Amino acid sequence: ANGAAPATEALLGSIAAIEDQLTWSNSLMQFVQQGSLNADDTCTLAREEWSFLVKTFSNLQGATEMLAASVEDRNQGPLKRIQEARKRAAKTQREVVTKMVELSSIKLLRDNESIAGPARLADAREKLEAQMQAERELQARYADLLEAQQRSFS
């Protein structure tokens, strides 16, 4: 393996040296040696390379924009679901708080009623007993009056 590595490195070095001496000509559709070019050919090759780079950049830019739009579209679904889930969670939280307040209010009313209920019943018993006592007294008075009337007619 060690013997192959220097040979591979030497081959790569040779290829790099040859690439440094060659340049691609789009008009000729082949590699040409840089040393064999005159000034006009060099300018033509530079324009061709510039045109190629601009075209490549435009293509890459278009592809990048399409990719970014695609990523944005793909992200919109999860983002919308997250936003909707947040809204539902906030609504549920508000409902839970409302229900807790209602439950606390009901418990407070129940506690107050359990305290006030016996007092109300006691008050109602007192009034009922007073009413029953008044009724007995009125009945007794009526019986006395009826007896007195019967004695006065006899």
Secondary structure, DSSP 8 states (H G I E B T S, - for coil): -TTHHHHHHHHHHHHHHHHHHEEEETTTTEEEEGGG--HHHHHHHHHHHHHHHHHHHHHHHHHHHHHHHHHHHHHHHHHHHHHHHHHHHHHHHHHHHHHHHHHHHHHHHHHHHHHHHHHHHHHHHHHHHHHHHHHHHHHHHHHHHHHHHHHHH-
